[in-house]
Structure formats: C-alpha cells, structure tokens
Amino acid sequence: MAKRTPLQWFRKSSSGYTFIEIIVVTGIMAILATAALPIARVSMKRQREMELKRVLREVRGAIDTFHDWAQNGLLSQTELNMTAENYPSSLEQLVDGVLLANDASGRKKKFLRRIPVDPFTGTTDWGKRAYTDAADTKVWGGSSVFDIYSKFDGKALDGTKYRDW
C-alpha cells in the first residue's frame, strides 16, 4: 500500500480546493490589500509633491531668467512693462516670448514652452504675487509676476500648506 500525505487523508476523492481554503486565502488577500492601500496613497501624494516642487522651480527659474535678461537690457523695452520692475507682466509672456533688443530680425526669446499644470489642481491657474505685493498676500496686484504658488488648499506630508511653498 502506498503512503499517503497528510492532505490526502482529508481529500479522499476531491482534487480541487475546498470552500474553506478559498475563504481563508481570500481573507488573507483582503488583509494584505487593506494594509497596502495607505502606503499607496502616501506614495502617490509624495509623487505629486515632488512634481509640484519641480514645476515651481521651473517657473521661478524662468521668471528669474526673464528678470536678468530685462535688467541687462537684452529684451526690447517696448514690450516690457516698466512699472513691473523688469518682471514679466503675466505667465503667458514667458511662453509667448519677448522681442530681443537690438535685433532687427524680430526674433523672440521664450522662457517657457508652456505654462505647467499644477499637479494638485490639474489646471494652469496659479496664484501669483507681484513685486509690490506682500509676501503673504492671496490677491495678485496685477502689475507683474514676481512669484507663483499653488492655489490648492491642502497640507503636505510635512505639515506645511502647499500655498506656502
């Protein structure tokens, strides 16, 4: 007589799984899935935060480059808003470009390819600060774009507000 394994003692005629085994495996999978869900949420939020930081660096760099070019007289003064302390009058001006000074060919210097999307709001509607605005203002003065911030009213993983970044 052939030796039987322990499972064979319980399964005399069936070659499939029992209902109890399926329920136990399903329960274990459900527990593992509920443990993984919060980790996935935090990971997705962290990824959007990194994207927001990258976008803010990109746009602020473009604003600073625009300011440097304007201060050094490399941009046409006819297109610049002189009351704006040589900062762009809008984000669209960074995308559309400005005529170069002393260049008869009509070439434009563009500082951004497009206005980036805020990863939290999903729009290109950014909060703006003018050079003459207070640092904590929530209303744009409208004369220039000195800085941008996210309009999303949430808190980051480190406890700070996205508007303060």
C-alpha positions as CSV (number, residue, x, y, z in Angstrom):
1,M,0.0,0.0,0.0
2,A,1.3,3.5,-0.9
3,K,2.0,6.0,1.7
4,R,-0.5,8.9,1.9
5,T,0.5,12.5,2.6
6,P,-1.5,14.5,5.3
7,L,-3.5,16.3,2.6
8,Q,-4.5,13.0,1.0
9,W,-6.1,11.9,4.3
10,F,-8.5,14.8,4.1
11,R,-9.1,14.6,0.4
12,K,-10.1,11.2,-0.5
13,S,-11.9,11.9,-3.7
14,S,-11.5,15.6,-4.5
15,S,-8.6,17.1,-6.4
16,G,-9.7,20.8,-6.0
17,Y,-9.7,23.3,-3.2
18,T,-12.3,23.2,-0.5
19,F,-14.6,26.1,0.2
20,I,-12.9,26.8,3.5
21,E,-9.5,27.0,1.8
22,I,-10.8,29.6,-0.7
23,I,-12.3,31.7,2.1
24,V,-9.1,31.7,4.1
25,V,-7.0,32.7,1.1
26,T,-9.4,35.5,0.2
27,G,-9.4,36.8,3.7
28,I,-5.6,36.9,3.8
29,M,-5.5,38.7,0.5
30,A,-8.1,41.2,1.7
31,I,-6.0,41.9,4.8
32,L,-2.9,42.4,2.7
33,A,-4.7,44.8,0.3
34,T,-6.1,47.0,3.1
35,A,-2.6,47.2,4.6
36,A,-1.1,48.3,1.2
37,L,-3.7,50.9,0.4
38,P,-2.5,53.7,2.8
39,I,1.1,53.1,1.6
40,A,-0.1,53.6,-2.0
41,R,-1.9,56.8,-1.1
42,V,1.1,58.3,0.7
43,S,3.3,57.3,-2.2
44,M,1.0,59.0,-4.8
45,K,0.8,62.2,-2.7
46,R,4.6,62.2,-2.3
47,Q,5.0,61.9,-6.1
48,R,2.6,64.9,-6.7
49,E,4.5,66.9,-4.1
50,M,7.8,66.2,-5.9
51,E,6.1,67.2,-9.2
52,L,4.8,70.5,-7.6
53,K,8.3,71.3,-6.3
54,R,9.8,70.7,-9.8
55,V,7.2,72.8,-11.5
56,L,7.7,75.7,-9.0
57,R,11.4,75.6,-9.6
58,E,11.0,75.6,-13.3
59,V,8.6,78.6,-13.4
60,R,10.5,80.6,-10.8
61,G,13.7,79.9,-12.8
62,A,12.1,81.3,-15.9
63,I,10.9,84.4,-14.0
64,D,14.4,85.0,-12.7
65,T,15.9,84.5,-16.1
66,F,13.4,86.9,-17.6
67,H,14.3,89.4,-14.9
68,D,18.0,89.0,-15.5
69,W,17.7,89.5,-19.3
70,A,15.5,92.6,-18.8
71,Q,17.9,94.1,-16.2
72,N,20.8,93.6,-18.6
73,G,18.9,95.3,-21.5
74,L,18.7,92.2,-23.7
75,L,15.0,92.4,-24.1
76,S,13.1,95.1,-26.1
77,Q,11.9,97.8,-23.8
78,T,8.8,98.5,-25.9
79,E,7.3,95.1,-24.8
80,L,8.3,95.3,-21.2
81,N,6.1,96.7,-18.5
82,M,8.4,99.3,-17.0
83,T,6.3,99.6,-13.8
84,A,6.8,95.9,-13.2
85,E,10.4,96.2,-12.1
86,N,11.5,94.2,-15.1
87,Y,9.4,91.2,-14.2
88,P,7.0,89.6,-16.7
89,S,3.5,91.0,-16.8
90,S,2.0,87.5,-17.0
91,L,2.9,83.9,-17.3
92,E,1.8,84.0,-20.9
93,Q,4.5,86.5,-21.6
94,L,7.1,83.8,-20.6
95,V,5.5,81.4,-23.1
96,D,4.9,83.9,-25.9
97,G,8.3,85.5,-25.6
98,V,9.7,89.0,-25.8
99,L,11.5,90.6,-28.7
100,L,15.2,90.8,-28.3
101,A,16.8,94.3,-28.0
102,N,18.9,95.5,-31.0
103,D,17.7,92.6,-33.2
104,A,16.1,93.7,-36.5
105,S,15.1,90.1,-37.4
106,G,12.1,90.2,-34.9
107,R,13.2,87.1,-33.0
108,K,11.7,86.5,-29.6
109,K,13.2,85.0,-26.5
110,K,10.9,82.4,-25.0
111,F,11.4,81.4,-21.3
112,L,8.8,78.6,-21.0
113,R,7.5,76.1,-23.6
114,R,4.1,76.1,-21.9
115,I,2.5,77.1,-18.6
116,P,2.8,73.9,-16.5
117,V,-0.1,72.2,-14.8
118,D,-0.4,72.3,-11.0
119,P,-0.4,68.6,-10.1
120,F,-2.9,69.1,-7.3
121,T,-5.5,71.3,-9.0
122,G,-5.0,69.9,-12.5
123,T,-5.1,73.4,-14.0
124,T,-2.7,76.1,-15.2
125,D,-4.3,78.6,-12.8
126,W,-1.6,79.5,-10.4
127,G,-1.6,82.0,-7.6
128,K,0.6,85.0,-8.5
129,R,2.4,87.6,-6.5
130,A,3.6,91.0,-7.9
131,Y,6.9,92.6,-6.9
132,T,5.0,95.2,-4.9
133,D,2.7,92.6,-3.1
134,A,3.3,91.5,0.5
135,A,4.8,88.0,0.8
136,D,1.7,86.5,2.4
137,T,-0.9,88.1,0.1
138,K,-3.6,86.0,-1.5
139,V,-4.6,88.7,-4.0
140,W,-2.4,89.4,-7.0
141,G,-1.6,93.1,-7.6
142,G,-1.6,92.6,-11.3
143,S,1.4,94.7,-12.3
144,S,4.0,91.9,-12.6
145,V,4.6,88.2,-11.9
146,F,7.3,88.1,-9.2
147,D,6.4,84.7,-7.8
148,I,3.8,81.9,-8.1
149,Y,2.2,79.4,-5.7
150,S,-0.3,76.6,-5.8
151,K,-3.9,77.5,-5.2
152,F,-4.6,74.1,-3.7
153,D,-5.7,74.5,-0.1
154,G,-4.2,71.3,1.4
155,K,-1.4,70.3,3.7
156,A,1.7,68.5,2.6
157,L,3.1,65.4,4.2
158,D,5.5,67.6,6.3
159,G,2.5,69.6,7.7
160,T,3.1,72.8,5.6
161,K,0.5,74.3,3.3
162,Y,1.0,74.0,-0.4
163,R,0.2,77.7,-0.8
164,D,3.3,78.5,1.3
165,W,5.8,76.6,-0.9
